[in-house]
Amino acid sequence: MRFVVVVLEPPSSDRTRKIVSLLEELVELGADVSVYFLGDGVYWVVKGCLDRVADGGLKFFAGEGDLEARGIMGELLSEKVKILPDVIDKLVEEVMEEAEMVLSV
Protein backbone atom coordinates (compact mmCIF):
# COMPACT_ATOMS: atom_id res chain seq x y z
CA MET A 1 0.00 0.00 0.00
CA ARG A 2 1.24 3.50 -0.84
CA PHE A 3 1.08 6.16 1.90
CA VAL A 4 1.90 9.85 1.92
CA VAL A 5 2.55 11.34 5.36
CA VAL A 6 2.74 15.12 5.79
CA VAL A 7 4.56 16.17 8.96
CA LEU A 8 3.85 19.73 10.11
CA GLU A 9 4.96 19.34 13.74
CA PRO A 10 8.59 19.85 14.87
CA PRO A 11 10.40 16.97 16.61
CA SER A 12 10.07 18.89 19.90
CA SER A 13 6.26 18.53 19.70
CA ASP A 14 4.17 16.51 22.15
CA ARG A 15 3.15 14.40 19.16
CA THR A 16 6.69 13.25 18.30
CA ARG A 17 6.30 9.81 19.85
CA LYS A 18 3.08 9.27 17.88
CA ILE A 19 4.72 10.36 14.62
CA VAL A 20 7.68 8.00 15.15
CA SER A 21 5.33 5.13 16.10
CA LEU A 22 3.19 5.71 13.03
CA LEU A 23 6.19 5.64 10.70
CA GLU A 24 7.59 2.51 12.37
CA GLU A 25 4.22 0.74 12.06
CA LEU A 26 4.01 1.58 8.36
CA VAL A 27 7.53 0.19 7.84
CA GLU A 28 6.56 -3.02 9.71
CA LEU A 29 3.54 -3.38 7.40
CA GLY A 30 5.87 -3.17 4.41
CA ALA A 31 4.13 -0.05 3.13
CA ASP A 32 5.70 2.24 0.55
CA VAL A 33 5.79 5.59 2.37
CA SER A 34 6.73 9.12 1.32
CA VAL A 35 7.15 11.57 4.20
CA TYR A 36 6.93 15.30 3.48
CA PHE A 37 8.24 17.73 6.10
CA LEU A 38 6.52 21.12 5.72
CA GLY A 39 6.44 24.28 7.83
CA ASP A 40 7.93 23.63 11.27
CA GLY A 41 8.08 19.95 10.34
CA VAL A 42 11.34 20.69 8.52
CA TYR A 43 13.14 20.65 11.88
CA TRP A 44 13.03 16.85 11.50
CA VAL A 45 15.51 17.29 8.64
CA VAL A 46 18.30 18.35 11.02
CA LYS A 47 20.98 15.63 11.25
CA GLY A 48 20.20 13.14 13.99
CA CYS A 49 16.44 13.76 14.25
CA LEU A 50 15.55 10.96 11.85
CA ASP A 51 17.95 8.49 13.47
CA ARG A 52 15.14 7.29 15.74
CA VAL A 53 12.95 6.45 12.74
CA ALA A 54 13.53 3.17 10.91
CA ASP A 55 13.93 4.16 7.30
CA GLY A 56 13.14 0.88 5.54
CA GLY A 57 10.66 1.77 2.83
CA LEU A 58 10.50 5.46 3.81
CA LYS A 59 11.33 8.30 1.45
CA PHE A 60 11.82 11.74 3.01
CA PHE A 61 11.23 15.12 1.31
CA ALA A 62 11.47 18.77 2.40
CA GLY A 63 11.23 22.11 0.64
CA GLU A 64 14.10 24.53 0.17
CA GLY A 65 11.93 27.51 1.09
CA ASP A 66 10.83 26.14 4.46
CA LEU A 67 14.41 25.16 5.29
CA GLU A 68 15.87 28.53 4.30
CA ALA A 69 13.20 30.40 6.27
CA ARG A 70 14.31 28.53 9.39
CA GLY A 71 18.06 28.74 8.74
CA ILE A 72 18.48 25.00 8.22
CA MET A 73 21.09 24.56 5.50
CA GLY A 74 24.30 22.82 4.51
CA GLU A 75 25.89 20.55 7.07
CA LEU A 76 22.81 20.69 9.31
CA LEU A 77 20.79 18.64 6.82
CA SER A 78 20.26 14.90 7.12
CA GLU A 79 21.49 12.93 4.13
CA LYS A 80 18.30 10.82 4.29
CA VAL A 81 16.13 13.70 3.01
CA LYS A 82 15.70 14.84 -0.57
CA ILE A 83 15.50 18.65 -0.67
CA LEU A 84 13.23 20.01 -3.41
CA PRO A 85 12.69 23.56 -4.65
CA ASP A 86 9.11 22.63 -5.59
CA VAL A 87 8.13 20.26 -2.79
CA ILE A 88 4.43 21.21 -2.93
CA ASP A 89 4.24 20.32 -6.62
CA LYS A 90 5.77 16.91 -5.89
CA LEU A 91 3.42 16.39 -2.93
CA VAL A 92 0.29 17.25 -4.95
CA GLU A 93 1.36 15.02 -7.83
CA GLU A 94 2.02 12.08 -5.52
CA VAL A 95 -1.23 12.56 -3.59
CA MET A 96 -3.33 12.81 -6.74
CA GLU A 97 -1.69 10.11 -8.85
CA GLU A 98 -0.04 7.53 -6.59
CA ALA A 99 -1.15 7.61 -2.94
CA GLU A 100 -3.73 5.23 -1.59
CA MET A 101 -3.82 7.01 1.77
CA VAL A 102 -2.71 10.46 2.96
CA LEU A 103 -2.02 11.27 6.61
CA SER A 104 -1.21 14.68 8.06
CA VAL A 105 0.44 14.86 11.47
C-alpha positions in Angstrom: 0.0 0.0 0.0 1.2 3.5 -0.8 1.1 6.2 1.9 1.9 9.9 1.9 2.5 11.3 5.4 2.7 15.1 5.8 4.6 16.2 9.0 3.9 19.7 10.1 5.0 19.3 13.7 8.6 19.8 14.9 10.4 17.0 16.6 10.1 18.9 19.9 6.3 18.5 19.7 4.2 16.5 22.2 3.2 14.4 19.2 6.7 13.3 18.3 6.3 9.8 19.8 3.1 9.3 17.9 4.7 10.4 14.6 7.7 8.0 15.1 5.3 5.1 16.1 3.2 5.7 13.0 6.2 5.6 10.7 7.6 2.5 12.4 4.2 0.7 12.1 4.0 1.6 8.4 7.5 0.2 7.8 6.6 -3.0 9.7 3.5 -3.4 7.4 5.9 -3.2 4.4 4.1 -0.1 3.1 5.7 2.2 0.6 5.8 5.6 2.4 6.7 9.1 1.3 7.1 11.6 4.2 6.9 15.3 3.5 8.2 17.7 6.1 6.5 21.1 5.7 6.4 24.3 7.8 7.9 23.6 11.3 8.1 19.9 10.3 11.3 20.7 8.5 13.1 20.7 11.9 13.0 16.8 11.5 15.5 17.3 8.6 18.3 18.3 11.0 21.0 15.6 11.2 20.2 13.1 14.0 16.4 13.8 14.2 15.5 11.0 11.8 17.9 8.5 13.5 15.1 7.3 15.7 12.9 6.4 12.7 13.5 3.2 10.9 13.9 4.2 7.3 13.1 0.9 5.5 10.7 1.8 2.8 10.5 5.5 3.8 11.3 8.3 1.5 11.8 11.7 3.0 11.2 15.1 1.3 11.5 18.8 2.4 11.2 22.1 0.6 14.1 24.5 0.2 11.9 27.5 1.1 10.8 26.1 4.5 14.4 25.2 5.3 15.9 28.5 4.3 13.2 30.4 6.3 14.3 28.5 9.4 18.1 28.7 8.7 18.5 25.0 8.2 21.1 24.6 5.5 24.3 22.8 4.5 25.9 20.5 7.1 22.8 20.7 9.3 20.8 18.6 6.8 20.3 14.9 7.1 21.5 12.9 4.1 18.3 10.8 4.3 16.1 13.7 3.0 15.7 14.8 -0.6 15.5 18.6 -0.7 13.2 20.0 -3.4 12.7 23.6 -4.6 9.1 22.6 -5.6 8.1 20.3 -2.8 4.4 21.2 -2.9 4.2 20.3 -6.6 5.8 16.9 -5.9 3.4 16.4 -2.9 0.3 17.2 -4.9 1.4 15.0 -7.8 2.0 12.1 -5.5 -1.2 12.6 -3.6 -3.3 12.8 -6.7 -1.7 10.1 -8.8 0.0 7.5 -6.6 -1.1 7.6 -2.9 -3.7 5.2 -1.6 -3.8 7.0 1.8 -2.7 10.5 3.0 -2.0 11.3 6.6 -1.2 14.7 8.1 0.4 14.9 11.5 
